Amino acid sequence: MKKIRLSKSCLGPEEVQAVAGVLGRDFLGMGKEVEQFEHLLAQYLQLDPSKVVCVNTGTSALHLALLSLDIGPGDEVLVPSITYVASLQAISATGATPVLCDVIEGTAFLDAEDAERRVTLQTKAIMPVHYASSSVGIQQIYSLSERYNLRVIEDAAHSFGSTRDFKPVGHYGDIVCFSFDGIKNITSGEGGAIVTSDLQVLDRTRDARLLGVEKDTDRRFQGERSWLFDVTRQGFRYHMSNIMAAIGIEQLRKIDFFSKKRKSLAKLYKQCLSDCSFITFLNFEFDHLIPHIFPVRIIQNRDLVMTSLRESGIECGIHYQPNHLLTYFKTPYPLPTSELLFSQLLSLPLHPDLSEDDVLYICEKVKALLR
Ligand SMILES: *Cc1c(COP(=O)(O)O)cnc(C)c1O
């Protein structure tokens, strides 16, 4: 039976060769490849090279961004309930409290009105999540942040390569965090990046990724180490390695191919499933975003559809189980839109190695089940 994966890394001989190159130079830690990857990312985002800081995961990017703003115990951070648990764990790792908010039904994006109701004197920041790569609605979040003097940390883990206001996502914004884990729009194996124009955040995150050793980044990029140094803040072992950066550099070269492929497959899904009365789509405009996932709403029997697709070799997923239903993040209040979407959402396979025939095959199976 044909097996179709929900998502996967898409790698070629270029990545293999790049990693072999790093191994051959016997310098695996953070050095020249990481510096180059940061520069290439900045160039892609149309930013000055100093504005990108690479780390080992998207979760660490969020964690360091929060810590660099002195967010910690006693503080509150607003976050949508529909997101990967990484967003929540990054907040709680600082000692701050994630305050879970509802989402907008059409896009699963953070609902600014619901978020506003949850603002208190302890609220320090707001973390909108680019669900399925879309950040439509971010303007309302920025105006909320201005009214209450909140910092904005955009969880852009899904949306690398997408555009907003005619610029790449990451070009505008307070602090934008990306993930390059294995299945994201581009991968560096594992990896993440913090993008901002805030000089203090840049300085602090650069040091914090290397155990807080001040200015160690500069020395590592010259192939050296620091022997006499000062540490003034909590640091972590969160830097990116040359092996990871070498993969990331090759992946970034392929972004146009990945983009075309993901966009056209998403459009094909929409076209094929549009006559199916039990399916509705979220309101995404695939010309502007590179869809990381392809969630649809199945109005009836979602679980049955999911099991049957799996039985016919088609992997599918649920993005996401609302975090306010988890033991560790449980809220005393309901979040009705998140719960409604949770009962209906089903993500169909989407990755650049999927063919048009695969999509047509999946659509036929889905339609047969719902008929
Ligand atoms: C992948 C992801 C993250 C975390 O990224 P990692 O690189 O896996 O740590 C954060 N938020 C969302 C919404 C994600 O999908």
The ligand as an ORCA input file, in Angstrom:
! r2SCAN-3c Opt
* xyz 0 1
  C       7.699     24.125     15.354
  C       7.031     25.123     16.198
  C       7.678     25.781     17.267
  C       8.999     25.377     17.834
  O       9.984     25.145     16.988
  P      11.110     24.015     17.308
  O      12.165     24.426     16.340
  O      10.492     22.705     17.007
  O      11.524     24.169     18.720
  C       7.017     26.800     17.900
  N       5.773     27.162     17.550
  C       5.103     26.554     16.567
  C       3.731     27.020     16.221
  C       5.693     25.503     15.863
  O       5.014     24.874     14.905
*
